[in-house]
Amino acid sequence: MDPGSLVRELRRRHGLTQDRLAVRAGTSQAFISRVERGELSPTIETLERLLASMGERLTITTERLPGMLDDDPEQLRDARALTPSERLERAMASSRFAASIHGAAARR
């Protein structure tokens, strides 16, 4: 579900007008309208603020896709073909990505 649809669905579920949600969230009705129509893509922080103003909390989860990564012989072959430096760079990039996600979660 995209952020605009989520905001619209929750706003309606809570019986709020765009104007009332805007007042609660400290923004404008026009901003809410543009988010709901998909004209603006809010940051995670803004989306969290909009949801919190309706008593909701944003949670993001993941689940492993079947047949991916460990079970993919082509991906394993490609990984084995990397040099140690390339493997290290990929590992460091993954670590930086994980740290950024952890930082975003910690700011909540």
N, C-alpha and C positions, 0 to 999 in steps of 0.2 A: 504494500500500500504506500502510495506517495504521501509526503508530508501534508499537502493541502487537503487531500481526502481524509486523512486522519484527523486533522484539526476540525474540518467541517463535520465529520461524523460525531466526534466527541462533543463539539459545541452544541449540535442538535440534540444529542443524547442528554446533555445537561440542561436543555431548555434555554439556551442563551442566544441572544441576537449577536450579530457581529459587533455591533456597537458596545454591548455590555461586556463581551469578551475583551474588546479593545481597552475599555476602561480598567478592567481587572488586570490586564497584562501591561498596562502603561504604554499603549501604542495607539494607532489610529484605526478606525473602521476600514479605511481604504487599504491599509496594510493587511489586515485580516482578509479582506476580500481578494486581494492580489495573491496572497498565499494560498487561499482555498481554490482559486482558479488556476493555480500552477504557474502564474506569471512571475512569482518570486519563490526561490527555494531558500527557506530559512536555514540559518546555521543550526547546529545541534543545540547550542546554548539558547538560541531564540525559541526553537521548538520546545525545549525543556521548559522555558519560561511560560510559553503559551499553555502547555499541558498542565503545569503546576497551578496556573491560575484557574484551572478547572478541577483541581484536586486529583490530577493524574500524574503518574511518573513514567517517563520514557525508559523502556528496557529494550536492549538489543541482544539477541542471541544468535548463535550459529549452530549448525549441525553439519557433520561430515556427509558429503555426497557419496553415494555408493559408487564403487569402482574408480575412485579418484586417488591420486597420489600413490599410496603404497601399493595399490593393485594395478598400476598402469606400467606395463613393461617398457613402453616407449619412453615414458618420463624417466624411469629408472636408468634406461640406456643413455638418455641425454644427460642425466646428472652424472653418470660415470665418465662421460666424455669431457666434463669440465676439468680445467686445471685446478690445483689446490687453491690458487689465488682467486679464481672465479667462484669456487665453492665458498671460500671465506667471505667474499664480497656479498654473495647471496645470503649467507647466514647473518652477516652484519645488517643487511637491509631488512631482513625479517625481524631481527632484534629491534631495530629502530622503529619499525612498524608496530611491533608489540608494545614497545615503550610508549608510543604516541597514543595507542588505544588505552593503555593503563592510565596514562596521564589524563585523558579525557574522562575516564570513569572516576578517577580520584577527585576531579573538580566538581563532580555532581554532588 
